[in-house]
Amino acid sequence: MTLTNTELDAILNDESKRIEGDIVWQEDEDHSSSVEFRVEVQSESGWPLFVRGSYNALIPSLSYGLIIRTAGRVYGLDLGKDHHNPQCNQVGEIHKHKWTEQFRDKEAYVPEDITAPVNDPVAVWKQFCAESKLTHNGNLNVPPPVQEGLFL
């Protein structure tokens, strides 16, 4: 499915988007030092949406992405890693992605509304939800501490 800018605006401006229940971080399926979650997003409009979160305390890096199953990530927030835009300009370690017809999710910009630090995923989550008009009726649990392996 091809997504238009008008449809994207309708998704992002839909204030009925919500997540019900608490979110618990899980071990990364690739067994890295990251933890992650994936939760369904409900809305009156019925878009097939979910949010994926990923956090690595060792780097540190943090990502939250609003994803529509038919088109991919339509809105995202990344902290702790630089991004190279299609026009060859670099954006900083805190940047957002907003889907466009021209670049899909490949272009990023520096946000002014994300002030919480990368090592506070719960505070960043609250800012992400507020800015993306996503209501979370529950809590995002604090990520578990990193369990570093023993090297013998």
MDTraj code that builds the backbone (N, CA, C; nanometers):
import mdtraj as md
import numpy as np

residues = "MET THR LEU THR ASN THR GLU LEU ASP ALA ILE LEU ASN ASP GLU SER LYS ARG ILE GLU GLY ASP ILE VAL TRP GLN GLU ASP GLU ASP HIS SER SER SER VAL GLU PHE ARG VAL GLU VAL GLN SER GLU SER GLY TRP PRO LEU PHE VAL ARG GLY SER TYR ASN ALA LEU ILE PRO SER LEU SER TYR GLY LEU ILE ILE ARG THR ALA GLY ARG VAL TYR GLY LEU ASP LEU GLY LYS ASP HIS HIS ASN PRO GLN CYS ASN GLN VAL GLY GLU ILE HIS LYS HIS LYS TRP THR GLU GLN PHE ARG ASP LYS GLU ALA TYR VAL PRO GLU ASP ILE THR ALA PRO VAL ASN ASP PRO VAL ALA VAL TRP LYS GLN PHE CYS ALA GLU SER LYS LEU THR HIS ASN GLY ASN LEU ASN VAL PRO PRO PRO VAL GLN GLU GLY LEU PHE LEU".split()
xyz = np.array([
    [0.0838, -0.1181, 0.0000],
    [0.0000, 0.0000, 0.0000],
    [0.0879, 0.1239, 0.0000],
    [0.0566, 0.2180, -0.0825],
    [0.1252, 0.3452, -0.0848],
    [0.0508, 0.4400, 0.0078],
    [0.1260, 0.5062, 0.0920],
    [0.0696, 0.5999, 0.1880],
    [0.0919, 0.7415, 0.1360],
    [-0.0109, 0.8241, 0.1442],
    [0.0036, 0.9630, 0.1013],
    [0.0343, 1.0515, 0.2220],
    [0.0851, 1.1710, 0.1952],
    [0.1096, 1.2664, 0.3032],
    [-0.0198, 1.3025, 0.3756],
    [-0.1307, 1.3088, 0.3034],
    [-0.2604, 1.3395, 0.3638],
    [-0.3014, 1.2289, 0.4603],
    [-0.2826, 1.1023, 0.4193],
    [-0.3146, 0.9907, 0.5082],
    [-0.2252, 0.9912, 0.6314],
    [-0.0970, 1.0213, 0.6113],
    [-0.0058, 1.0273, 0.7254],
    [-0.0502, 1.1350, 0.8234],
    [-0.0849, 1.2526, 0.7731],
    [-0.1313, 1.3587, 0.8612],
    [-0.2552, 1.3152, 0.9394],
    [-0.3458, 1.2428, 0.8738],
    [-0.4653, 1.1925, 0.9418],
    [-0.4272, 1.0953, 1.0537],
    [-0.3289, 1.0090, 1.0290],
    [-0.2832, 0.9143, 1.1314],
    [-0.2214, 0.9893, 1.2488],
    [-0.1296, 1.0803, 1.2199],
    [-0.0594, 1.1510, 1.3272],
    [-0.1514, 1.2441, 1.4061],
    [-0.2517, 1.3009, 1.3409],
    [-0.3435, 1.3916, 1.4098],
    [-0.4609, 1.3212, 1.4757],
    [-0.4722, 1.1908, 1.4585],
    [-0.5801, 1.1123, 1.5184],
    [-0.5561, 1.0998, 1.6686],
    [-0.6320, 1.1736, 1.7465],
    [-0.6145, 1.1734, 1.8916],
    [-0.6797, 1.0530, 1.9583],
    [-0.7417, 0.9633, 1.8812],
    [-0.7986, 0.8420, 1.9400],
    [-0.6960, 0.7290, 1.9476],
    [-0.5736, 0.7521, 1.8993],
    [-0.4691, 0.6493, 1.9063],
    [-0.4388, 0.6207, 2.0534],
    [-0.4367, 0.4921, 2.0892],
    [-0.4113, 0.4589, 2.2288],
    [-0.3514, 0.3197, 2.2429],
    [-0.2793, 0.3039, 2.3518],
    [-0.2236, 0.1755, 2.3924],
    [-0.2840, 0.1442, 2.5279],
    [-0.3359, 0.0242, 2.5422],
    [-0.3971, -0.0183, 2.6678],
    [-0.3027, -0.1133, 2.7412],
    [-0.2786, -0.0848, 2.8688],
    [-0.2010, -0.1756, 2.9525],
    [-0.0551, -0.1365, 2.9645],
    [0.0105, -0.2039, 3.0574],
    [0.1518, -0.1786, 3.0835],
    [0.2392, -0.2391, 2.9736],
    [0.3548, -0.1778, 2.9547],
    [0.4520, -0.2252, 2.8558],
    [0.5742, -0.2762, 2.9305],
    [0.6159, -0.3966, 2.8972],
    [0.7317, -0.4585, 2.9603],
    [0.8385, -0.4816, 2.8546],
    [0.9603, -0.4402, 2.8858],
    [1.0728, -0.4631, 2.7946],
    [1.1076, -0.6115, 2.7947],
    [1.1434, -0.6632, 2.6781],
    [1.1823, -0.8031, 2.6614],
    [1.3247, -0.8101, 2.6084],
    [1.3894, -0.9231, 2.6289],
    [1.5229, -0.9443, 2.5724],
    [1.5148, -0.9359, 2.4206],
    [1.6142, -0.8759, 2.3594],
    [1.6217, -0.8654, 2.2142],
    [1.6249, -1.0051, 2.1541],
    [1.5474, -1.0255, 2.0488],
    [1.5411, -1.1582, 1.9865],
    [1.6749, -1.2026, 1.9287],
    [1.7649, -1.1071, 1.9026],
    [1.8977, -1.1413, 1.8510],
    [1.9996, -1.1620, 1.9634],
    [1.9500, -1.1578, 2.0875],
    [2.0335, -1.1802, 2.2058],
    [2.1460, -1.0784, 2.2185],
    [2.1197, -0.9560, 2.1750],
    [2.2171, -0.8482, 2.1932],
    [2.1971, -0.7901, 2.3326],
    [2.2648, -0.6821, 2.3626],
    [2.2473, -0.6175, 2.4925],
    [2.1258, -0.5243, 2.4938],
    [2.0489, -0.5247, 2.3880],
    [1.9289, -0.4416, 2.3795],
    [1.8082, -0.5121, 2.4400],
    [1.7131, -0.4297, 2.4814],
    [1.5809, -0.4791, 2.5181],
    [1.4822, -0.4103, 2.4257],
    [1.3647, -0.4691, 2.4088],
    [1.2692, -0.4142, 2.3139],
    [1.1271, -0.4464, 2.3553],
    [1.0321, -0.3798, 2.2904],
    [0.8913, -0.4130, 2.3067],
    [0.8191, -0.3842, 2.1761],
    [0.7018, -0.4439, 2.1642],
    [0.6123, -0.4190, 2.0511],
    [0.4707, -0.4241, 2.1064],
    [0.3946, -0.3171, 2.0836],
    [0.2579, -0.3109, 2.1341],
    [0.1638, -0.2601, 2.0254],
    [0.0430, -0.3123, 2.0277],
    [-0.0603, -0.2719, 1.9332],
    [-0.1152, -0.1343, 1.9705],
    [-0.1499, -0.0572, 1.8681],
    [-0.2120, 0.0732, 1.8869],
    [-0.3557, 0.0625, 1.8367],
    [-0.4485, 0.0978, 1.9214],
    [-0.5892, 0.0984, 1.8838],
    [-0.6286, 0.2411, 1.8467],
    [-0.7296, 0.2521, 1.7599],
    [-0.7814, 0.3847, 1.7249],
    [-0.9200, 0.3695, 1.6652],
    [-0.9946, 0.4770, 1.6689],
    [-1.1280, 0.4763, 1.6097],
    [-1.1209, 0.4619, 1.4586],
    [-1.0132, 0.5101, 1.3981],
    [-0.9995, 0.5024, 1.2523],
    [-0.9593, 0.3635, 1.2048],
    [-0.9069, 0.2808, 1.2931],
    [-0.8762, 0.1422, 1.2581],
    [-0.7487, 0.1183, 1.1804],
    [-0.6576, 0.2164, 1.1754],
    [-0.5304, 0.1936, 1.1074],
    [-0.4569, 0.0774, 1.1735],
    [-0.3938, -0.0101, 1.0955],
    [-0.3201, -0.1242, 1.1534],
    [-0.1832, -0.0798, 1.2074],
    [-0.1834, -0.0197, 1.3255],
    [-0.0638, 0.0411, 1.3831],
    [-0.0085, -0.0374, 1.5012],
    [0.1219, -0.0286, 1.5191],
    [0.1855, -0.0743, 1.6416],
    [0.3069, 0.0134, 1.6679],
    [0.3567, 0.0076, 1.7912],
    [0.4769, 0.0811, 1.8290],
    [0.5830, -0.0204, 1.8663],
    [0.7030, 0.0053, 1.8178],
    [0.8183, -0.0772, 1.8532],
    [0.9168, 0.0116, 1.9278],
    [0.9670, -0.0388, 2.0407],
    [1.0677, 0.0322, 2.1177],
    [1.1920, -0.0524, 2.1298],
    [1.3080, 0.0127, 2.1337],
    [1.4357, -0.0566, 2.1482],
    [1.5277, 0.0312, 2.2325],
    [1.5973, -0.0336, 2.3300],
    [1.6870, 0.0412, 2.4179],
    [1.8121, -0.0408, 2.4443],
    [1.9264, 0.0238, 2.4304],
    [2.0545, -0.0383, 2.4616],
    [2.1267, 0.0550, 2.5586],
    [2.1351, 0.0131, 2.6852],
    [2.1959, 0.0964, 2.7889],
    [2.3472, 0.1049, 2.7750],
    [2.4085, 0.0106, 2.7040],
    [2.5538, 0.0113, 2.6910],
    [2.6042, 0.1186, 2.5953],
    [2.5268, 0.1491, 2.4904],
    [2.5743, 0.2453, 2.3890],
    [2.5690, 0.3890, 2.4403],
    [2.4726, 0.4478, 2.4991],
    [2.3308, 0.4135, 2.5028],
    [2.2575, 0.4626, 2.3769],
    [2.1518, 0.3887, 2.3415],
    [2.0658, 0.4289, 2.2297],
    [1.9221, 0.3898, 2.2615],
    [1.8292, 0.4655, 2.2054],
    [1.6873, 0.4461, 2.2317],
    [1.6098, 0.4808, 2.1055],
    [1.5126, 0.3980, 2.0706],
    [1.4280, 0.4239, 1.9532],
    [1.2838, 0.3878, 1.9842],
    [1.1930, 0.4729, 1.9401],
    [1.0501, 0.4432, 1.9411],
    [1.0000, 0.4682, 1.7998],
    [0.9223, 0.3742, 1.7467],
    [0.8702, 0.3907, 1.6116],
    [0.7234, 0.3559, 1.6030],
    [0.6460, 0.4431, 1.5392],
    [0.5059, 0.4171, 1.5092],
    [0.5027, 0.3549, 1.3701],
    [0.4503, 0.2349, 1.3618],
    [0.4590, 0.1571, 1.2379],
    [0.3200, 0.1183, 1.1910],
    [0.2959, 0.1362, 1.0620],
    [0.1721, 0.0868, 1.0016],
    [0.2103, -0.0359, 0.9195],
    [0.1392, -0.1437, 0.9425],
    [0.1761, -0.2724, 0.8808],
    [0.1844, -0.2675, 0.7288],
    [0.1062, -0.1818, 0.6678],
    [0.1003, -0.1778, 0.5217],
    [0.2066, -0.0899, 0.4576],
    [0.2763, -0.0059, 0.5382],
    [0.3722, 0.0883, 0.4785],
    [0.5046, 0.0965, 0.5534],
    [0.5128, 0.0437, 0.6745],
    [0.6362, 0.0521, 0.7526],
    [0.6302, 0.1636, 0.8548],
    [0.7479, 0.2053, 0.9012],
    [0.7564, 0.3093, 1.0039],
    [0.7124, 0.4425, 0.9442],
    [0.6147, 0.5056, 1.0094],
    [0.5650, 0.6338, 0.9608],
    [0.6093, 0.7493, 1.0502],
    [0.6562, 0.7166, 1.1691],
    [0.7020, 0.8189, 1.2608],
    [0.7982, 0.7542, 1.3587],
    [0.9116, 0.8167, 1.3829],
    [1.0083, 0.7559, 1.4725],
    [1.0926, 0.8577, 1.5453],
    [1.1466, 0.8143, 1.6578],
    [1.2360, 0.8949, 1.7386],
    [1.3580, 0.8106, 1.7713],
    [1.4764, 0.8642, 1.7461],
    [1.6018, 0.7949, 1.7760],
    [1.6891, 0.8848, 1.8618],
    [1.7471, 0.8277, 1.9658],
    [1.8429, 0.8968, 2.0508],
    [1.9678, 0.8108, 2.0606],
    [2.0832, 0.8749, 2.0553],
    [2.2082, 0.8040, 2.0753],
    [2.2779, 0.7564, 1.9499],
    [2.2249, 0.7891, 1.8333],
    [2.2912, 0.7506, 1.7090],
    [2.2656, 0.8564, 1.6018],
    [2.3712, 0.8907, 1.5301],
    [2.3596, 0.9881, 1.4215],
    [2.2786, 0.9305, 1.3059],
    [2.2303, 1.0199, 1.2203],
    [2.1569, 0.9778, 1.1007],
    [2.2082, 1.0562, 0.9806],
    [2.2198, 0.9883, 0.8683],
    [2.2640, 1.0473, 0.7415],
    [2.1420, 1.0570, 0.6503],
    [2.1004, 1.1790, 0.6187],
    [1.9839, 1.2011, 0.5332],
    [2.0163, 1.1743, 0.3863],
    [1.9132, 1.1513, 0.3038],
    [1.9349, 1.1301, 0.1598],
    [2.0067, 1.2466, 0.0913],
    [1.9937, 1.3681, 0.1429],
    [2.0605, 1.4844, 0.0849],
    [2.2050, 1.4945, 0.1325],
    [2.2532, 1.3945, 0.2043],
    [2.3913, 1.3836, 0.2535],
    [2.4238, 1.4739, 0.3721],
    [2.3251, 1.5297, 0.4378],
    [2.3534, 1.6041, 0.5598],
    [2.3327, 1.5120, 0.6813],
    [2.4147, 1.5325, 0.7826],
    [2.4056, 1.4559, 0.9065],
    [2.3135, 1.5291, 1.0030],
    [2.2317, 1.4528, 1.0739],
    [2.1549, 1.5102, 1.1840],
    [2.2087, 1.4483, 1.3121],
    [2.1820, 1.5105, 1.4233],
    [2.2426, 1.4716, 1.5495],
    [2.1952, 1.3405, 1.6080],
    [2.2432, 1.3171, 1.7282],
    [2.2122, 1.1934, 1.7990],
    [2.0698, 1.1896, 1.8517],
    [2.0015, 1.3011, 1.8478],
    [1.8582, 1.3044, 1.8784],
    [1.7895, 1.3508, 1.7517],
    [1.7087, 1.2627, 1.6927],
    [1.6394, 1.3001, 1.5691],
    [1.5094, 1.2236, 1.5536],
    [1.4211, 1.2811, 1.4743],
    [1.2911, 1.2204, 1.4446],
    [1.2822, 1.1909, 1.2957],
    [1.2038, 1.0886, 1.2664],
    [1.1710, 1.0530, 1.1289],
    [1.0202, 1.0702, 1.1118],
    [0.9802, 1.1341, 1.0039],
    [0.8387, 1.1459, 0.9685],
    [0.8257, 1.1051, 0.8230],
    [0.7426, 1.0071, 0.7959],
    [0.7239, 0.9509, 0.6629],
    [0.6807, 1.0616, 0.5664],
    [0.7382, 1.0596, 0.4463],
    [0.6947, 1.1472, 0.3380],
    [0.6836, 1.0631, 0.2108],
    [0.6064, 1.1100, 0.1177],
    [0.5932, 1.0374, -0.0088],
    [0.7269, 1.0285, -0.0805],
    [0.8081, 1.1329, -0.0708],
    [0.9342, 1.1355, -0.1435],
    [1.0407, 1.0444, -0.0820],
    [1.0587, 1.0500, 0.0502],
    [1.1687, 0.9777, 0.1125],
    [1.1254, 0.8625, 0.2040],
    [0.9960, 0.8372, 0.2147],
    [0.9442, 0.7385, 0.3103],
    [0.9935, 0.7781, 0.4494],
    [1.0646, 0.6902, 0.5222],
    [1.1119, 0.7262, 0.6564],
    [1.2624, 0.7538, 0.6600],
    [1.3212, 0.7805, 0.5461],
    [1.4670, 0.7945, 0.5356],
    [1.5205, 0.9325, 0.5741],
    [1.4342, 1.0321, 0.5845],
    [1.4797, 1.1663, 0.6169],
    [1.4487, 1.1967, 0.7633],
    [1.5452, 1.2587, 0.8321],
    [1.5285, 1.2909, 0.9735],
    [1.5541, 1.4389, 0.9981],
    [1.5062, 1.4856, 1.1114],
    [1.5264, 1.6232, 1.1532],
    [1.5477, 1.6263, 1.3037],
    [1.6048, 1.7352, 1.3522],
    [1.6324, 1.7500, 1.4944],
    [1.5091, 1.8096, 1.5622],
    [1.4544, 1.7409, 1.6624],
    [1.3358, 1.7916, 1.7317],
    [1.3737, 1.8878, 1.8442],
    [1.2836, 1.9779, 1.8741],
    [1.3050, 2.0688, 1.9865],
    [1.2264, 2.0250, 2.1094],
    [1.1334, 1.9298, 2.0919],
    [1.0433, 1.8933, 2.2012],
    [1.0878, 1.7705, 2.2807],
    [1.1992, 1.7091, 2.2451],
    [1.2491, 1.5942, 2.3203],
    [1.3651, 1.6442, 2.4060],
    [1.3391, 1.6559, 2.5345],
    [1.4390, 1.7106, 2.6258],
    [1.4904, 1.6076, 2.7253],
    [1.4213, 1.4942, 2.7394],
    [1.4644, 1.3904, 2.8334],
    [1.5882, 1.3203, 2.7772],
    [1.6779, 1.2748, 2.8635],
    [1.8013, 1.2108, 2.8172],
    [1.7792, 1.0658, 2.7735],
    [1.8701, 1.0170, 2.6916],
    [1.8627, 0.8815, 2.6377],
    [1.8579, 0.7755, 2.7479],
    [1.9173, 0.8023, 2.8622],
    [1.9195, 0.7029, 2.9689],
    [1.7958, 0.7088, 3.0581],
    [1.6916, 0.7790, 3.0135],
    [1.5634, 0.7824, 3.0830],
    [1.4516, 0.7465, 2.9841],
    [1.4441, 0.6186, 2.9444],
    [1.3462, 0.5778, 2.8427],
    [1.2012, 0.6068, 2.8794],
    [1.1674, 0.6055, 3.0075],
    [1.0293, 0.6313, 3.0486],
    [0.9933, 0.7782, 3.0240],
    [1.0817, 0.8703, 3.0596],
    [1.0555, 1.0125, 3.0358],
    [1.0499, 1.0425, 2.8860],
    [1.1397, 0.9826, 2.8085],
    [1.1382, 1.0017, 2.6628],
    [1.0078, 0.9468, 2.6058],
    [0.9627, 0.8315, 2.6557],
    [0.8365, 0.7708, 2.6109],
    [0.7202, 0.8673, 2.6321],
    [0.7139, 0.9301, 2.7474],
    [0.6045, 1.0237, 2.7762],
    [0.6076, 1.1403, 2.6779],
    [0.7259, 1.1910, 2.6458],
    [0.7369, 1.3006, 2.5488],
    [0.6987, 1.2531, 2.4090],
    [0.7418, 1.1328, 2.3710],
    [0.7075, 1.0764, 2.2405],
    [0.5557, 1.0615, 2.2272],
    [0.4915, 1.0070, 2.3299],
    [0.3462, 0.9877, 2.3259],
    [0.2727, 1.1209, 2.3156],
    [0.3135, 1.2189, 2.3946],
    [0.2474, 1.3494, 2.3924],
    [0.2593, 1.4140, 2.2547],
    [0.3791, 1.4097, 2.1976],
    [0.4018, 1.4754, 2.0699],
    [0.3302, 1.4040, 1.9551],
    [0.3213, 1.2722, 1.9623],
    [0.2582, 1.1966, 1.8534],
    [0.1087, 1.1721, 1.8763],
    [0.0532, 1.2379, 1.9785],
    [-0.0899, 1.2280, 2.0102],
    [-0.1319, 1.0833, 2.0340],
    [-0.0503, 1.0140, 2.1103],
    [-0.0736, 0.8741, 2.1448],
    [-0.1000, 0.8657, 2.2943],
    [-0.2167, 0.8153, 2.3325],
    [-0.2509, 0.7990, 2.4731],
    [-0.2080, 0.6600, 2.5178],
    [-0.1367, 0.6543, 2.6292],
    [-0.0971, 0.5249, 2.6868],
    [-0.1678, 0.5094, 2.8201],
    [-0.2671, 0.4197, 2.8236],
    [-0.3407, 0.3904, 2.9455],
    [-0.2714, 0.2759, 3.0182],
    [-0.1611, 0.3083, 3.0800],
    [-0.0780, 0.2113, 3.1494],
    [0.0572, 0.2742, 3.1749],
    [0.1541, 0.1917, 3.2051],
    [0.2896, 0.2393, 3.2332],
    [0.3897, 0.1680, 3.1442],
    [0.4957, 0.2408, 3.1088],
    [0.6107, 0.1787, 3.0459],
    [0.7051, 0.1442, 3.1602],
    [0.7332, 0.0167, 3.1797],
    [0.8230, -0.0247, 3.2863],
    [0.9654, 0.0207, 3.2572],
    [1.0408, 0.0414, 3.3632],
    [1.1820, 0.0752, 3.3505],
    [1.2536, -0.0460, 3.2906],
    [1.3434, -0.0251, 3.1941],
    [1.4162, -0.1394, 3.1368],
    [1.4962, -0.2129, 3.2448],
    [1.5106, -0.3444, 3.2296],
    [1.5904, -0.4195, 3.3267],
    [1.7369, -0.3788, 3.3168],
    [1.8127, -0.3969, 3.4246],
    [1.9545, -0.3633, 3.4190],
    [2.0267, -0.4542, 3.3199],
    [2.1346, -0.4012, 3.2620],
    [2.2132, -0.4782, 3.1658],
    [2.2864, -0.5877, 3.2408],
    [2.2773, -0.7076, 3.1894],
    [2.3519, -0.8207, 3.2463],
    [2.4692, -0.8500, 3.1562],
    [2.5835, -0.8012, 3.1979],
    [2.7016, -0.8212, 3.1170],
    [2.7536, -0.9629, 3.1379],
    [2.7968, -1.0248, 3.0293],
    [2.8470, -1.1621, 3.0343],
    [2.9843, -1.1698, 3.0989],
    [3.0177, -1.2854, 3.1476],
    [3.1488, -1.3085, 3.2041],
    [3.2417, -1.3585, 3.0972],
    [3.3564, -1.2974, 3.0874],
    [3.4537, -1.3403, 2.9887],
    [3.5647, -1.4178, 3.0595],
    [3.5808, -1.5435, 3.0257],
    [3.6826, -1.6264, 3.0896],
    [3.7960, -1.6548, 2.9957],
])
top = md.Topology()
chain = top.add_chain()
for i, resn in enumerate(residues, 1):
    res = top.add_residue(resn, chain, resSeq=i)
    for name in ("N", "CA", "C"):
        top.add_atom(name, md.element.get_by_symbol(name[0]), res)
traj = md.Trajectory(xyz[None], top)
